[in-house]
């Protein structure tokens, strides 16, 4: 009898815990659903990467013991409230990172846009409502796997930046869930960030999109659409009177005409020209299309060495041995951009280059190579067959 009682208690304990785990798996809300884990040491290993990222962008680093046992980032950039938090792992769920951006002003469109490849999550979010159609509102722009609720469609159509539709579409391929409302943007990412450089790139790219969305919210905050443009009145056609024929004048002497000076040709592959043309494109697809025209072209650029490491085989550059180096090429603010961007080159060299690059972080190097690949979100240009140049001499 005692054995039966003990067995029943064990079975009941298992059923309760399974039910709790399943309940926690249904949805990952914007608010952190995890209990306080201030004594959890596993979260502290991420602190260095999060501290470096917060410092690079002028944000505040929150120590794990002051959060949920994992690091966090908070602060304000150009009026946008930024919050990046860890959602630690629970049974049947991997860890996530939640990026949140709150706009300075709230739009007046009644917008709720969820991007998720999970039909059950979209159905749960819709709560029985039928999704609106972006294509019906914007015409030439659309997204996949979304639920849309919008009250002021005309206001949305007139002010929503079309390039943000493309950006959100590209982001939805990477991130499992994106939620946009009149006042906030939430981006849910798998895993917890450990590498500061890629973390900074990721956060900067998201901030640029958030900046454009904040500008949209500001323009619609008044809550009234722009008045429809009235056609210009037709000008009154006046009958022209032919002027009297001019008196015959003696022909002038023939003078020597100097040819106009042609504009100096622009080298499209020159570093600054190439980078600024490339990042003036209005969407990622256009950027890649432009890059493809010059892929495999030879370039000769210079940049500040940020990092390097040897490899025996690389996913992008193929079998080694070789050295992969990252150079910061240029920092500038594209037209219409929310904040400056840093463009980097990731170049592959022979293993002999390691001796020149070792202990040379922060120094400027000139190099030659061939354009191989573009990573628009990371803002990186991959260069193969790299050769270091010293006073014009190859090494």
C-alpha positions in Angstrom: 0.0 0.0 0.0 2.8 2.4 0.9 4.5 1.7 -2.4 1.3 2.5 -4.3 1.0 5.9 -2.5 4.6 6.8 -3.2 4.2 5.8 -6.9 1.0 7.9 -7.1 2.8 11.0 -5.7 5.7 10.6 -8.2 3.3 10.3 -11.1 1.4 13.4 -9.9 4.7 15.4 -9.6 5.7 14.5 -13.2 2.3 15.5 -14.6 2.3 18.9 -12.8 5.8 19.7 -14.1 5.0 18.7 -17.6 1.9 20.9 -17.6 3.9 23.8 -16.3 6.6 23.4 -19.0 3.9 23.2 -21.7 2.2 26.3 -20.4 5.4 28.2 -20.5 6.1 27.2 -24.1 2.9 28.6 -25.6 4.1 32.2 -26.1 7.1 34.3 -25.4 5.7 37.7 -24.3 7.5 41.0 -24.6 7.8 41.1 -20.8 10.3 38.7 -19.3 8.3 35.8 -18.0 11.3 34.2 -16.1 11.6 34.3 -12.3 14.3 36.3 -10.7 17.6 34.5 -11.0 20.0 36.9 -9.3 22.3 34.1 -8.1 22.5 32.4 -11.4 26.2 32.4 -12.3 25.6 31.0 -15.9 24.4 34.5 -17.0 27.6 36.3 -15.9 29.7 34.8 -18.7 28.0 37.1 -21.1 28.7 40.3 -19.1 31.9 41.3 -21.0 30.3 41.3 -24.4 27.2 43.2 -23.2 29.4 45.7 -21.3 31.5 46.4 -24.4 28.4 46.8 -26.6 26.7 49.2 -24.1 29.8 51.3 -23.9 30.3 51.5 -27.6 26.8 52.9 -28.1 26.7 55.1 -25.1 24.1 52.9 -23.3 23.9 51.7 -19.7 25.1 48.2 -18.8 23.0 46.4 -16.2 24.9 43.8 -14.2 23.4 40.3 -13.9 22.8 40.6 -10.1 20.7 43.7 -10.8 18.6 42.0 -13.4 17.4 38.4 -13.7 20.8 36.8 -13.3 21.7 37.8 -16.8 23.1 41.1 -18.2 20.9 43.8 -19.7 21.3 47.1 -21.6 19.2 50.2 -21.2 19.4 53.8 -22.3 18.2 56.4 -24.7 19.5 57.3 -28.2 18.0 60.2 -30.1 14.9 60.1 -27.8 14.4 56.3 -28.4 14.3 54.3 -25.2 16.4 51.2 -25.8 16.2 48.0 -23.7 18.0 44.7 -24.4 17.3 41.8 -22.1 18.0 38.1 -21.8 15.2 35.5 -21.6 17.0 32.6 -19.9 16.3 29.0 -21.0 13.4 27.1 -19.5 12.4 23.4 -20.1 11.6 22.8 -23.8 12.7 26.4 -24.7 16.1 27.8 -25.8 17.3 31.1 -24.4 16.3 34.3 -26.3 17.5 38.0 -26.5 14.7 40.6 -26.6 15.5 44.0 -28.2 12.9 46.7 -27.4 12.7 50.3 -28.7 10.1 52.8 -27.5 9.6 55.9 -29.7 9.5 59.4 -28.3 6.0 60.0 -29.8 3.1 57.6 -30.4 1.6 57.3 -33.9 -2.1 57.6 -34.3 -2.7 54.7 -36.7 -3.8 52.0 -34.3 -1.0 49.8 -35.7 -0.3 46.2 -34.5 2.0 44.2 -36.8 3.3 40.8 -35.8 5.8 39.0 -38.0 6.2 35.3 -37.1 6.6 32.1 -39.1 4.6 30.3 -36.5 0.9 30.1 -37.6 -0.2 29.2 -34.0 1.5 32.3 -32.6 -0.1 34.6 -35.2 -3.5 33.0 -34.5 -3.1 33.5 -30.8 -2.1 37.1 -31.3 -5.0 37.8 -33.7 -7.5 36.5 -31.1 -10.1 35.8 -33.7 -9.6 38.9 -35.8 -8.9 38.9 -39.5 -5.5 40.2 -40.6 -5.4 43.4 -42.7 -3.4 43.4 -46.0 -0.3 45.4 -46.4 -0.5 45.1 -50.2 -4.0 46.6 -50.2 -2.7 49.6 -48.3 0.8 50.1 -49.8 0.3 48.5 -53.2 3.8 47.6 -54.3 5.0 46.4 -50.8 4.1 43.3 -48.9 5.4 40.9 -46.3 5.1 37.2 -45.5 3.8 35.5 -42.4 2.3 38.5 -40.6 -0.8 39.7 -38.8 -1.8 43.3 -39.3 -4.3 45.4 -37.4 -4.6 49.0 -38.6 -7.3 51.6 -37.8 -6.1 54.6 -39.8 -5.0 53.0 -43.1 -4.8 56.2 -45.0 -2.5 57.8 -42.4 -0.4 54.7 -42.5 -0.2 54.6 -46.3 0.9 58.2 -46.5 3.6 58.3 -43.9 4.9 54.7 -43.4 8.5 54.5 -44.9 8.4 52.0 -47.7 12.1 51.0 -47.1 11.0 49.9 -43.6 8.8 47.2 -45.2 11.8 45.8 -46.9 13.9 46.0 -43.7 11.3 44.3 -41.6 11.0 41.6 -44.3 14.7 41.0 -44.2 14.7 40.9 -40.4 11.9 38.4 -40.3 14.1 35.9 -42.1 16.6 36.2 -39.2 14.4 36.7 -36.1 11.5 34.4 -35.1 9.3 37.2 -33.9 9.0 41.0 -34.6 6.2 43.1 -33.1 5.6 46.7 -34.2 3.0 49.0 -32.7 2.3 52.8 -32.8 4.8 53.3 -30.0 7.3 50.4 -29.9 9.3 47.9 -31.8 10.2 44.5 -30.2 12.6 42.1 -31.9 13.0 38.6 -30.4 16.3 36.8 -31.3 17.4 33.3 -30.6 20.3 32.8 -28.2 22.2 35.2 -26.0 24.8 37.4 -27.6 28.4 36.6 -26.7 30.6 38.4 -29.3 30.7 42.2 -28.8 31.5 43.2 -32.4 28.6 41.4 -34.0 26.4 42.4 -31.1 27.2 46.1 -31.8 26.5 45.6 -35.6 23.2 44.0 -34.8 22.1 46.6 -32.3 23.2 49.5 -34.6 21.3 48.0 -37.6 18.1 47.7 -35.6 18.5 51.2 -34.2 18.6 52.5 -37.8 15.3 50.9 -38.5 13.8 52.0 -35.2 14.9 55.6 -36.0 12.9 55.6 -39.3 9.9 54.1 -37.5 10.2 56.8 -34.8 10.1 59.4 -37.5 7.0 57.8 -38.9 5.4 58.0 -35.4 6.3 61.6 -35.1 4.8 62.5 -38.5 1.5 60.8 -37.7 1.3 62.0 -34.1 -1.0 64.8 -35.2 -3.5 62.2 -36.3 -4.6 63.7 -39.6 -3.6 62.6 -43.1 -2.1 65.0 -45.6 -4.7 66.7 -47.8 -5.1 65.2 -51.2 -3.1 67.0 -53.8 -5.3 69.0 -56.1 -4.6 69.0 -59.8 -2.9 72.2 -61.1 -5.4 74.4 -63.0 -4.9 74.4 -66.7 -3.1 77.6 -67.8 -4.9 79.9 -70.1 -3.6 79.4 -73.7 -2.9 82.7 -75.3 -2.5 83.0 -79.0 1.0 83.9 -79.9 1.6 86.8 -82.2 4.5 86.3 -84.6 7.2 88.9 -84.0 8.3 91.0 -87.0 11.0 89.5 -89.1 14.4 90.8 -87.9 16.5 93.0 -90.2 19.2 91.2 -92.0 22.5 91.6 -90.0 26.0 90.9 -91.3 27.3 87.5 -90.4 29.8 87.6 -87.5 33.4 86.5 -88.0 34.1 82.9 -87.2 35.6 82.6 -83.8 37.6 79.7 -82.4 35.4 77.7 -80.0 37.3 76.1 -77.1 36.1 72.6 -76.2 34.4 72.3 -72.9 36.6 70.5 -70.3 35.2 67.1 -69.6 34.5 66.1 -66.1 37.2 64.0 -64.5 36.1 60.3 -64.6 35.0 58.9 -61.3 36.6 55.6 -60.1 33.5 53.7 -58.9 35.7 51.2 -57.1 37.5 53.9 -55.1 36.7 53.2 -51.4 34.6 56.2 -50.5 32.7 56.3 -53.8 32.0 52.6 -53.8 30.8 52.5 -50.1 28.6 55.6 -50.3 27.0 54.5 -53.6 26.4 51.0 -52.1 24.8 52.3 -48.9 22.7 54.9 -50.6 20.5 52.0 -51.9 17.0 52.1 -50.4 16.9 48.4 -49.5 19.0 45.3 -48.9 18.0 43.6 -52.2 19.1 46.7 -54.2 22.4 46.8 -52.3 23.1 43.2 -53.2 22.1 43.8 -56.8 24.6 46.7 -57.0 27.3 44.7 -55.4 26.9 41.8 -57.9 27.8 44.2 -60.7 31.3 44.6 -59.3 31.9 41.2 -57.6 35.3 39.8 -58.4 36.6 43.3 -59.3 40.0 44.2 -57.9 40.1 47.0 -55.3 42.9 48.7 -53.5 41.8 50.1 -50.2 43.1 51.1 -46.8 41.5 50.7 -43.3 42.2 50.5 -39.6 42.9 47.0 -38.4 40.3 45.9 -35.8 41.1 42.2 -35.5 42.7 39.2 -37.2 43.1 35.5 -36.7 44.6 32.6 -38.7 42.3 29.8 -40.1 42.8 26.4 -41.6 39.5 26.4 -43.3 36.8 29.2 -43.6 33.2 29.0 -44.6 33.4 32.0 -46.8 37.0 31.9 -48.0 37.4 28.2 -48.3 40.3 26.0 -47.3 43.4 27.6 -45.9 45.8 28.0 -44.4 45.3 31.7 -44.3 44.7 34.8 -42.2 41.3 36.7 -41.9 41.5 40.3 -40.9 38.8 42.9 -40.2 39.5 46.6 -41.2 37.3 49.6 -40.5 37.0 51.3 -43.9 34.9 54.3 -43.2 32.3 55.9 -40.9 29.6 58.1 -42.3 25.9 59.0 -42.1 24.0 57.9 -45.2 21.4 60.3 -46.5 18.1 59.9 -44.6 19.9 57.6 -42.0 19.1 57.7 -38.3 22.8 57.5 -37.2 26.3 57.1 -38.6 27.4 53.7 -39.8 30.8 52.0 -39.8 31.7 49.9 -42.8 34.2 47.2 -42.5 36.2 45.0 -44.8 36.8 41.3 -44.0 39.8 40.3 -46.0 41.6 37.0 -46.4 45.5 36.9 -46.7 48.1 34.3 -46.9 49.4 33.0 -43.6 52.6 35.1 -44.0 50.6 38.2 -43.4 50.2 37.3 -39.7 53.7 38.6 -38.9 52.7 42.1 -40.1 49.3 42.2 -38.5 50.3 40.8 -35.1 50.1 43.5 -32.3 49.1 46.1 -34.9 45.5 46.8 -33.8 44.5 50.4 -34.5 47.1 50.9 -37.3 46.2 51.7 -40.9 47.0 49.1 -43.6 46.7 49.3 -47.3 45.7 46.2 -49.1 44.6 44.8 -52.5 42.1 42.1 -53.2 38.9 41.0 -55.0 35.4 41.8 -54.0 33.8 38.5 -52.9 30.7 39.0 -50.8 28.4 41.6 -49.2 26.8 41.4 -45.8 24.5 44.5 -45.7 23.1 44.0 -42.2 26.5 43.5 -40.6 27.9 46.3 -42.9 30.8 44.1 -44.0 32.4 43.7 -47.5 34.4 40.5 -47.9 37.6 40.7 -50.0 39.5 37.6 -51.2 43.1 37.1 -52.4 44.3 39.8 -50.1 47.8 41.3 -50.5 49.2 43.8 -48.0 50.8 46.9 -49.5 53.7 48.9 -48.0 54.5 52.1 -49.9 53.0 50.6 -53.0 55.1 47.4 -52.7 53.4 44.1 -52.2 54.2 41.9 -49.3 
